Amino acid sequence: MPRIAVLIIVLLLVIGGLVLLSTLPRAQPTHSIQVDVAQPANAH
C-alpha cells in the first residue's frame, strides 16, 4: 500500500476520533460550590 494511502487512513482515524470525543456528553455539575474565604487579619 502506498505511503500516502496509509497517511490518509491515519488522518481519517484521528479526525474521526476527535469528532467522536467532541460529541460525547460531558458531566455537568448540578450546583456550584461556594466557600467562604477567610480574610487576612491585616488586610486593608
Phi, psi and omega in degrees: 000133180296154182297325182295326178292319178297318179298318180295318180297316180296317179297319178296321179294318180294314181295319178298320178295320179293321178295318179297315180294325182286341181262354179290141178291141179257153177289127180254134177293140181278335177205158179275152179260122179244127182235133176288132180257126180287132179277143177298149184295331184258025178286139181247000000 
